[in-house]
Amino acid sequence: MVDPDPDRFHERFNDVIADPEGRVFAGVMPDTDRDRPGQLYRLDTDGTFELVREACTLPNGMGFTPDRAQFYFTDTGLVDPDNPGNIYRYDYDGATGAISDPEVFVECGGFEGYPDGMTVDETGDVWSAFWDGNALHRFSPAGEHRETVEFAPRKVSSLTFGGPDYETAYVTTACVETRETEGAGAGSLYTVDLGVGGVPEFRSAIEG
C-alpha cells in the first residue's frame, strides 16, 4: 500500500494504532548502528507519512481518551531500570491528526519492568503491560495507579479487549529466553476478566 522509504525507515515499525479518522500512528525502532533515535510517524489516509515525534527511546503502546481529545503514547526505556520510560498524553486534533502539548501521564520509575503495549477501557482508565514486570497496571485518567494484575511470565507485552461485548481482555506475553528463566507460560496468550470492559478499536482507512 505504501512504498518503502529506506532513507527514513532503517528499522522495523513497533506498535501502531489507527485513529478515529482512519489514519495510523506508527512507531519506528531506534537504529543504534546509525545513531538514530526511535521516532513516531503518522500515516495519513492518502498514504503519506508525517513525522510527529522526532526522537524517543523506544516507541510503544498508544491509545485515545474516550472524548477523542487526547492521545496516549508510551516511550519505553531500553535497558536502564532507573529510567524505564514514561507514558505521555498529548492534545489530539481529530480534524488534522495533529498531536501537541505532551505531558507526562505516568512516570514509570516506581514500577518493576518497562511500560510496553497499552489500551484504554470503557471507563477511560489506561491499562499498561509491563515488560519484565510480570504485570498489567491500571491508571485513572488523572494518572493515579488503581490496580495491579500479576502474571507468571515476566514479559507481559500488550493487551486489548475483545469478545461479543468487549468484556474479555486478551493479554500477550513474550518468551525471549526459556520458560525456566522467563516464567511459566511465557510466550502465551491469556484471556482475563478484568472486571471492566473495553471499546472497539478504530480501523485504518489508508488508500493504496
C-alpha positions in Angstrom: 0.0 0.0 0.0 2.9 2.3 0.7 6.4 2.1 -0.9 9.3 1.5 1.5 11.3 4.6 2.4 14.8 3.4 3.5 16.1 6.9 3.9 13.7 7.3 6.8 12.9 3.8 8.0 16.1 1.9 8.6 14.5 -0.2 11.4 11.2 -2.0 11.8 8.0 -0.5 13.0 6.8 -1.3 16.5 3.4 -0.6 17.9 0.8 1.0 15.6 -2.7 2.3 16.2 -5.5 3.7 13.9 -7.1 7.0 14.9 -10.8 7.8 14.7 -10.4 9.1 11.1 -8.5 6.0 9.9 -5.0 7.4 10.0 -2.3 5.2 11.5 0.2 6.3 14.1 3.3 4.1 13.8 6.5 4.0 15.9 9.9 3.2 14.3 12.5 1.4 16.4 15.8 3.2 17.2 18.7 2.5 14.8 21.7 2.1 17.0 24.1 1.5 14.1 23.3 4.9 12.6 22.8 6.6 16.0 19.2 7.4 15.1 16.6 7.6 17.9 13.2 6.0 17.8 10.5 8.1 16.1 6.8 8.4 15.8 5.1 8.9 12.4 1.5 9.4 11.3 0.5 7.6 8.1 -2.3 9.7 6.6 -5.2 8.2 4.6 -3.6 9.3 1.3 -0.5 7.1 2.0 1.9 9.9 3.1 3.9 9.8 6.3 4.2 12.8 8.7 6.9 12.8 11.4 5.1 13.7 14.7 7.7 12.9 17.3 11.3 13.4 16.2 13.0 11.5 19.0 12.1 8.9 21.6 13.8 5.9 23.1 11.5 3.1 22.0 8.0 3.9 20.7 5.3 1.6 22.2 1.7 1.4 23.2 -0.8 4.1 22.2 -4.5 5.0 22.8 -7.1 7.7 22.8 -9.2 9.2 25.6 -13.0 8.4 25.3 -13.7 12.0 24.2 -11.1 11.7 21.4 -9.5 14.9 22.6 -6.2 13.4 23.8 -3.7 10.7 22.7 -1.5 8.4 24.8 1.9 7.4 23.8 4.4 5.1 25.6 8.1 5.7 25.3 9.9 2.7 26.8 13.4 2.8 28.2 15.8 0.2 26.8 17.9 -1.5 29.5 18.1 1.1 32.3 15.9 0.1 35.3 16.3 3.5 36.7 14.8 5.1 33.6 12.2 2.6 32.3 10.3 5.2 30.3 7.1 7.1 30.6 3.5 7.2 29.3 2.8 10.6 27.7 -0.5 12.3 26.9 -0.9 14.8 24.0 -3.7 17.0 22.8 -5.2 15.4 19.7 -6.9 17.2 16.8 -9.2 14.8 15.0 -9.6 17.1 12.0 -5.9 17.0 11.2 -4.5 14.2 13.2 -2.0 16.6 14.8 -0.7 15.9 18.4 0.6 18.7 20.6 1.5 19.8 24.1 2.8 16.5 25.5 2.7 15.9 29.3 3.9 13.0 31.4 0.9 11.0 32.2 2.7 8.3 34.2 6.3 8.3 35.3 7.1 4.6 35.3 10.2 4.6 37.5 8.2 3.4 40.5 7.2 0.1 38.9 9.1 -3.0 38.2 9.8 -3.5 34.5 9.2 -1.4 31.4 5.9 0.0 30.0 5.0 -1.7 26.8 1.7 -2.1 25.0 -1.5 -0.5 26.3 -5.2 0.1 25.9 -8.0 2.3 27.2 -11.1 0.7 28.8 -14.7 1.8 28.7 -14.3 4.0 31.8 -11.3 5.8 30.4 -8.8 4.1 32.5 -5.4 3.2 31.0 -4.1 -0.4 31.2 -0.3 -0.8 30.5 1.6 -4.1 30.1 5.0 -4.1 31.8 7.8 -6.0 30.1 10.0 -7.7 32.7 7.4 -6.6 35.3 5.1 -9.7 35.4 2.1 -7.4 35.4 -0.6 -5.2 34.0 -1.0 -1.8 35.7 -4.2 0.2 35.6 -4.2 4.0 35.8 -7.1 6.5 36.2 -7.5 9.4 33.7 -5.6 11.5 36.3 -2.6 9.2 36.1 -3.2 7.6 39.5 -2.4 4.0 39.9 -5.5 2.0 40.6 -4.7 -1.7 40.3 -2.0 -4.4 39.5 -2.8 -7.7 37.8 0.1 -10.1 38.2 1.2 -12.8 35.7 3.7 -15.7 35.9 5.5 -14.6 32.7 8.0 -11.8 33.2 7.4 -10.2 29.8 3.8 -9.0 29.6 3.8 -7.2 26.3 0.3 -5.9 25.4 -3.4 -6.2 25.8 -6.7 -5.4 24.1 -10.4 -6.1 24.8 -12.4 -8.4 22.6 -15.4 -10.8 22.5 -19.0 -10.0 21.6 -19.3 -7.3 24.3 -15.6 -6.4 24.6 -15.7 -7.8 28.1 -12.6 -10.1 27.8 -9.1 -8.8 27.9 -6.6 -10.6 25.7 -3.0 -10.3 27.1 0.1 -11.2 25.2 3.4 -12.3 26.8 6.8 -13.0 25.3 9.5 -15.7 25.8 12.9 -14.4 24.7 15.0 -17.0 26.5 13.3 -20.1 28.1 10.3 -20.6 30.3 12.6 -21.6 33.1 14.0 -18.0 33.1 11.0 -16.1 31.8 8.3 -17.7 33.9 5.7 -20.4 33.3 3.5 -19.7 30.4 5.9 -17.2 28.8 5.1 -16.6 25.2 1.4 -17.5 25.7 -1.8 -15.5 25.0 -4.1 -15.1 28.0 -7.7 -14.2 28.4 -8.6 -12.3 31.6 -11.7 -10.9 33.2 -10.5 -7.6 34.5 -13.9 -6.6 35.8 -14.3 -3.9 33.2 -15.0 -3.9 29.5 -13.3 -2.2 26.6 -14.4 -0.5 23.4 -13.8 -1.3 19.7 -10.5 -0.2 18.3 -10.6 2.2 15.3 -10.0 0.9 11.8 -7.5 2.1 9.3 -8.6 3.7 6.1 -5.3 4.0 4.1 -5.6 4.4 0.4 -3.1 2.3 -1.5 
